[in-house]
């Protein structure tokens, strides 16, 4: 298993049999299927091919493992040791000590709101542990298209605060949609722990 040189571990164990580990090359083709099935919620405007996905892994993900100031830390998200999603910390700014949270699960899990909520809350907890306890970051943020009320409500339940709305920022299914920005500071994490 690959390991990010900027992290102390290649795998992090959460509660309720959830864990994250460095993104595995053998997970990439399944992740490609999930991405293609959920393009409306991603910054992705075309269907990915196997070649696209493997090229991304080889040219972007693999080199990030040995870069002490990588712009991305991507992880496979597991439940009971089975891959259920992926995501991580992206758009990392090491000087400002901030990162954007990326998260995507198997689309069948999104059909069950209670399950999706549990998955997403556990993932956020793991990302905060890595970002605030290990990397000593100060801030995490997200951008969510305003077609995802459940996703937004989970972010806010966790403690992310709405910081802005970009009006008609993205074009989805024939209409312009707002994009919501949420932020979460290390001090919120300290207050909760």
C-alpha positions in Angstrom: 0.0 0.0 0.0 1.3 3.4 -1.0 1.8 6.0 1.8 1.8 9.8 1.7 5.2 11.0 3.0 3.4 14.0 4.7 1.3 11.6 6.8 2.3 9.3 9.7 0.2 6.4 8.6 -1.2 4.8 5.4 -4.4 3.8 7.1 -6.6 5.6 9.7 -9.3 3.8 11.7 -12.5 5.5 12.6 -15.6 4.5 14.5 -18.1 1.8 13.5 -15.7 -0.1 11.3 -15.0 2.9 9.0 -11.5 3.6 7.8 -9.5 5.5 5.2 -6.3 4.4 3.5 -4.1 5.8 0.8 -6.0 5.6 -2.5 -5.3 2.3 -4.2 -4.7 1.9 -7.9 -6.9 -1.1 -8.0 -9.8 1.0 -6.8 -9.6 3.5 -9.7 -11.8 1.8 -12.2 -14.7 1.3 -9.7 -14.3 4.9 -8.6 -14.5 5.9 -12.3 -17.9 4.2 -12.5 -19.1 6.1 -9.5 -17.9 9.4 -10.8 -19.5 8.8 -14.2 -22.8 8.0 -12.5 -22.7 11.1 -10.3 -21.4 13.8 -12.7 -24.0 16.3 -11.7 -22.4 16.7 -8.2 -18.8 16.8 -9.5 -16.5 19.1 -11.3 -16.6 16.7 -14.2 -18.1 17.6 -17.6 -17.5 14.4 -19.6 -17.6 10.6 -19.1 -14.3 9.3 -17.9 -12.7 6.3 -19.7 -10.5 3.6 -18.1 -7.5 5.3 -19.8 -8.4 8.7 -18.3 -8.7 7.2 -14.9 -5.4 5.3 -15.0 -3.6 8.2 -16.5 -4.9 10.4 -13.6 -3.6 7.9 -11.1 -0.2 7.6 -12.7 0.3 11.3 -13.4 -1.4 12.9 -10.4 -2.1 10.5 -7.6 1.2 8.5 -7.6 3.5 11.5 -7.6 1.5 13.0 -4.7 2.6 10.2 -2.4 6.2 11.5 -2.3 5.5 15.2 -2.4 5.8 16.7 1.1 3.7 19.6 0.0 1.3 17.8 -2.2 -1.9 19.6 -3.4 -4.0 16.4 -2.9 -4.3 13.6 -0.3 -6.8 11.1 -1.7 -8.0 8.1 0.2 -10.1 5.0 -0.3 -13.0 5.1 2.2 -13.8 1.7 3.7 -16.6 0.1 5.8 -15.8 -3.3 7.2 -12.7 -3.3 5.0 -14.8 -2.9 1.8 -14.5 0.0 -0.5 -17.6 2.3 -0.3 -16.2 5.6 -1.5 -13.3 7.9 -1.8 -12.2 11.5 -1.3 -9.8 13.4 0.8 -8.1 16.8 1.1 -7.7 18.7 -2.2 -6.6 22.2 -3.2 -4.2 22.1 -0.2 -2.5 25.3 0.7 0.4 24.5 3.1 1.1 28.2 3.9 -2.5 29.0 4.7 -2.9 25.6 6.3 -6.2 24.8 4.6 -7.7 22.2 2.3 -11.0 21.5 0.5 -12.8 18.3 1.4 -13.7 16.0 -1.5 -16.2 13.1 -0.9 -18.0 10.6 -3.1 -19.6 7.2 -2.3 -21.0 4.3 -4.2 -24.2 5.7 -5.7 -26.3 2.9 -4.2 -25.4 4.2 -0.8 -26.8 7.7 -1.7 -30.2 6.2 -2.2 -30.5 5.5 1.6 -30.4 8.9 3.4 -29.6 7.4 6.9 -26.8 5.4 5.5 -25.4 8.3 3.5 -25.6 10.5 6.6 -23.6 8.0 8.7 -21.0 7.5 5.9 -20.5 11.2 5.4 -20.3 12.1 9.1 -17.7 9.3 9.6 -15.7 10.5 6.6 -15.8 14.1 7.9 -14.6 13.0 11.3 -11.6 11.1 9.8 -10.7 14.0 7.5 -10.8 16.4 10.5 -8.5 14.1 12.5 -6.0 14.0 9.7 -6.2 17.7 8.9 -6.2 19.1 12.4 -4.5 16.6 14.6 -1.8 15.4 12.2 -1.2 18.0 9.6 -2.0 20.9 11.9 -4.2 22.7 9.4 -6.4 25.6 10.4 -9.3 25.4 8.0 -11.3 23.0 5.9 -13.8 24.1 3.3 -16.3 22.6 0.8 -18.1 23.7 -2.4 -21.5 22.0 -2.9 -24.0 22.6 -5.7 -27.4 23.6 -4.4 -29.1 20.5 -5.7 -28.0 18.5 -2.7 -30.1 19.4 0.4 -29.2 16.2 2.3 -25.4 16.7 1.7 -25.7 20.3 2.8 -27.7 19.5 6.0 -25.1 16.9 7.0 -22.2 19.4 6.6 -24.1 21.8 8.7 -25.0 19.2 11.3 -21.3 18.3 11.6 -20.5 22.0 12.2 -19.5 23.4 8.8 -20.8 27.0 8.5 -22.3 28.5 5.4 -19.8 31.2 4.3 -21.1 32.1 0.9 -23.4 31.5 -2.1 -22.2 31.9 -5.6 -25.3 32.6 -7.6 -25.9 30.7 -10.8 -22.4 29.4 -10.6 -22.8 26.0 -12.4 -24.9 24.7 -15.3 -26.6 21.4 -14.5 -29.4 19.6 -16.4 -30.3 22.7 -18.4 -30.3 25.2 -15.6 -28.0 27.5 -13.7 -27.5 26.4 -10.1 -26.0 28.1 -7.1 -22.8 26.8 -5.4 -22.6 26.9 -1.6 -19.3 27.4 0.3 -19.0 26.0 3.8 -16.0 26.3 6.2 -14.8 24.6 9.3 -12.0 25.9 11.5 -9.7 24.0 13.8 -11.1 25.9 16.7 -14.6 24.3 16.0 -13.0 20.9 16.2 -11.2 21.7 19.5 -14.5 22.9 20.9 -16.2 19.6 20.1 -13.4 17.3 21.2 
